[in-house]
Amino acid sequence: MGKTKQVLLSTDIIFIFLLTYGLSITLAAFFLASPEKLISGMEEIVRSPSNLITDYVHIAGVGAAFLNSGLVTLSSLFLLRKHKHHFCSLTVSVIMMLSGFSFFGKNIVNSAPIILGCLIYLRIHHSGRQDLLVMGLLSTCLSPIVSTIYCAPDHSAISNKFIALVAGLLIGYTILPIFEFLKVHTKELNLYNMGFSAGFIGVIGNLTTRNILAIKIVPHDLSFEHHHALLIFLAALFTLPFLVFLYFYKKNIDRSKHLFLDLKKIARFSLYGYLAVIFTLLLKVPLSGILVGAILTFAGFSMYNFKFRYFFFPALGVFLTALLLYRDAATTNNIVIILFASTLSPMTRKYGLVTGTLSGALFSLITRNTQYLTAGINLYNCGFAGGITVLLMDFVRVSFYRNTKIKAYCQNAHLRIIQFEKDLLAKFQVFTQSFLFKITTMKDNQS
């Protein structure tokens, strides 16, 4: 009975944290803009094509962008609560991703048909699959298809709004089985695997909208006018949870291990969020809607499935590619790719840090080119690129392993590299601990 109460307490804490976040950004919108501007801004958001990169902060103002993000967050929480979802670290990651991408691409209208299609699929096939319900929310990465179609002028007897509704329902109904099928082939080495599944539908959607519906998809501009407002929002968002963690940590929580673990994860959320913001400021790149979305996603998924060292080496590969090949290290595009290189953290964990660095370099090259295939219809383009990277590297590995001598040599070399990495990390950990111990000793002596 005690265990059940602890689990329920843990679930409630995560739900309260997310609900507080959703309500806060919704209410913040009314302090950032007048009700009239919020209404007109929401109309602009709903009427926009929403393909990558449609910065809602640019086209509708910072207040309307916050309101849209808040509404998407709260509606997602309501849906999960209604279906008795068990709130956990994955839920935080998913909600932060939904909220972040609601600053550029997702809105309360273009997401609705896709979610409805997912619910119909779950009702018919998998009524009890809680994990698929969460994946259904992530499938709204294809919501720009809905917006692109219903915002275009009618070219046939059938209204584009009706076509958009049918397209959204069809996407929602088909994407979950596609996700289940492709997840097996990437061997769960791609963290943002829904983006990989959505990429295939995005390619078909791009061809359909261009050739059949004769819709031209155009790129959009970013807005850097609201850098300070967005910086204050991110600073407050990552500071408050960390203060809560420090408060309970000083209380020396021993009675509830579940509560303490949740608080540690919330602290990770804050620290990774600070890391992303500081990295952006060091490169002197102003904040925009897409950067806020990338930072929220990065911080959210830090609670779920990757450690810093597994993210660092793919990010290093991306950074070196930008520095040596493209020479655009200090740009919004490159920072977004670096943050989403976290999708390769499972590959780094399995195959080592050298492989992680190489995969990051390849990921950067692919990400910069796959957007042309989907024309921005797939918001999780980095997840699509991550899946292609995993498959290509796995194909190379399997091809080399066909020769038994090469296989034995590669396996031995891989084991030696892994052992070297472990020894290096162990030495670094010992050095860090001794350094911190010396600092605390010096402080104690001075006091």
Secondary structure, 3 states (H helix, E strand, C coil): CHHHHHHHHHHHHHHHHHHHHHHHHHHHHHHHCCHHHHHHHHHHHHHCCCCCCCCHHHHHCHHHHHHHHHHHHHHHHHHHHHCCCCCCHHHHHHHHHHHHHCCCCCCCCCCHHHHHHHHHHHHHCCCCCHHHHHHHHHHHHHHHHHHHHHHCCCCCCCCHHHHHHHHHHHHHHHHHHHHHHHHHHHCCCCCCHHHHHHHHHHHHHHHHHHHHCCCCCCCCCCCCCCHHHHHHHHHHHHHHHHHHHHHHHHCCCCCCHHHHHHHHHHHHHHHHHHHHHHHHHHCCCCCCHHHHHHHHHHHHHCCCCCCHHHHHHHHHHHHHHHHHHHCCCCCHHHHHHHHHHHHHHHHHHHHCHHHHHHHHHHHHHHHHHHHHHHCCCCCCHHHHHHHHHHHHHHHHHHHHHCCHHHHHHHHHHHHHHHHHHHHHHHHHHHHHHHHHHHHHHHHHHHC
